[in-house]
Amino acid sequence: MNSHNRLARIWAHRATLDTLVRRDLRVRYARSVLGYLWTLIDPLAMALVYAFVFGFIYGGHGKPGLSSSSDQKWASTDGVPIVLFLVAGLLAYNWFSNVINESSRALYAERLLVRSTNLPRELWVMRVVISKGIEHLLSLPILLGFLVFYMLRGEVSLSWELVFWIPALIVQFILLTGIGLVMAPVTALVDDFARITRIGLRVLFYVTPIVYSLHFLEAKLPAEWTWAKFLIQLNPLTGITDMYRAGFISQYGPDWHAWIYALIVSLAWLAFGSWVFRKLEPAILKEI
């Protein structure tokens, strides 16, 4: 079956996809007392921990040094408070890591339904991307809350570039769908791949500008290490997080190279993922 026919089948079963997404969200909070609040608590707690370590203990890495005045104890990054900088990056990375972890079990965990129904098997991957994406959107009030707080303090001002949140969401959705279409079938066939992926996610966190900025890294790298900056720009999460931050970071303009790489790499992952899923689908049905 070619890609066009597969896409048409997925669109025809969009109501089923909606049901699967709703089921995922309902099951996630069914037995939780705090429910939706966990979507806010987890990234907020991590952001505050990283902000304390990098912004308070180590003295920051944005503007040179920390003010000696008693009313400024926290560092800034790229001209904005480090907590705000971290939250924007962590929310995007949480969506990424949650989808990667969940999509690795997307087919095997639902193997009875995958085998016994005639639904497009891609739906089981897409429902993970969409349900985790909805959780990502529900966590954005954390970022908005910090934005309002620092705007009232006069430490942050918004620009029209805040609209780049929209392409950031779209590009990240494309990227996650492509990677998920690779993760789900490969992990269903080779269980070790999920363990390797978890290690890779830990490494990826620190080679993505989340707890530091690309400008800070560029200033620290030796002049001949231009290849290191290129590799980090080639990481699609670099461009995506830069899009999320563009609306409130005025010290530097958008990193257009990283943005273009993010789009190209994400589309390449989608094409590659569709091809891998199509090739491995017969073997998956035999295995599970």
Steps between C-alpha positions, in 0.01 A plus 500: 500500500650837401536803726201680348266207569634464852440868569148473361426203729632687804279798415201272454553362851553841667197441725665181629820692560305757701353219711845351565640837605209564736546154649870565563432828678216350704708200611798720590305700758238242600663390827685823581384732776675804353419402142584775251716682757774239447540642149602826667684369807755280323652757258471777759694299758774411252528860378541630855764236580705580189455873556629465857804299392599697191361841588565526871778260599716529188424866444340476158627504149322782322601854590855514632492434871230567755399829642633559848180669605279311742193517274658302214615157610416303191686493170356582161547326167490682166364801686203328667462341845642150501179345638304628200771383260501153655123456509467569126765240420385239751138503385606431141743229608242334726263459205786352299622254765148393602408416141824310439452291814131432438527435126755227568212302659224627271459181296602229744290630789189498277595186308158334529325797341780554249466140380124461511385828341537630149587850616807672354779402741643852482207609717661336802802724459308815417275467805814514719632811322164676521415405861846607620465813288176588679678452832772730368242767418344458843841564657549832317326698778826455695688689230226761472499546877874569509467733200235708676699502826819627340313745277345659808849527649624667184759229432340363182317652207309309235537544125296398196736203467287326764298371200790264427354271767264382224769379254691359796202281588451392139867417437526310828184303415651402163828401665334290770272323254799405286710376792200319651442314174855367533494435874178300511581225247872472580435466875224246438761286323807579711427569867855621570435801279279656770785482753744652254252778433471589868877544516489706183234729647725579798785591267273701269379711791849638557588551134181702450501869609262457791703577813735724302468718191663445163658847525660409833636178352630681194688744722659214695601283204846540345494691172588190298204304643247639253394142425367466858265795454385357165421162660295664774316714244432182303319361805134581415420570865744792489292683241172400662596630846633818337157551342331463838733760652503749212207703631671608820874493425597835348875486560554279194302449182359165386753234407372454144752226424372289791139567398559388140690191616215417741245506218716302256600236756142465625365445148782252435405310818136490389593359159745253651256396772221438250733283291627301802149442631377382163793259458483354851120472535479139370776385736333678793170322443680167507702588811219631720 
